[in-house]
């Protein structure tokens, strides 16, 4: 049985020798250049992912800068367009104001013609009076056009015409030619 036991022990391989050293404890001799190359290679391998990431970030920053520059140019263009539009609106408002002022100051041919018709109509009447309704019928104009014509007539001959209200109805008005 001892033979079986010794045979089974021998099947696990040769027995370790007393002077055996594991590979991690073996002494290796390297030159300084070989050691330096090993360290440089290890450092390069460890920093390569970082360098790749830095390169990628630089590319992204470059793209962002180009995009920001493009947006600044677009913003400047939009601000310039806005300023031009504002200037144009100001010019338009000034022109409209000037036209309104001119329209207020200078009566047109139609208003002058109507004012002359009113003047002739009042001169032809024995009492030199006419209600606004009769003047509207004579001119064939609405209330606004009649008021413009009367305003033109009174402005062209200040103090010569007057407006009186009817005694019974304050809403009814009469244009009167005053004596010279």
Secondary structure as GFF3:
##gff-version 3
##sequence-region A 1 180
A	DSSP	alpha_helix	2	10	.	.	.	ID=ss1
A	DSSP	three_ten_helix	23	25	.	.	.	ID=ss2
A	DSSP	alpha_helix	32	105	.	.	.	ID=ss3
A	DSSP	alpha_helix	109	124	.	.	.	ID=ss4
A	DSSP	beta_strand	129	131	.	.	.	ID=ss5
A	DSSP	alpha_helix	132	139	.	.	.	ID=ss6
A	DSSP	alpha_helix	143	156	.	.	.	ID=ss7
A	DSSP	beta_strand	161	165	.	.	.	ID=ss8
A	DSSP	beta_strand	173	177	.	.	.	ID=ss9
###
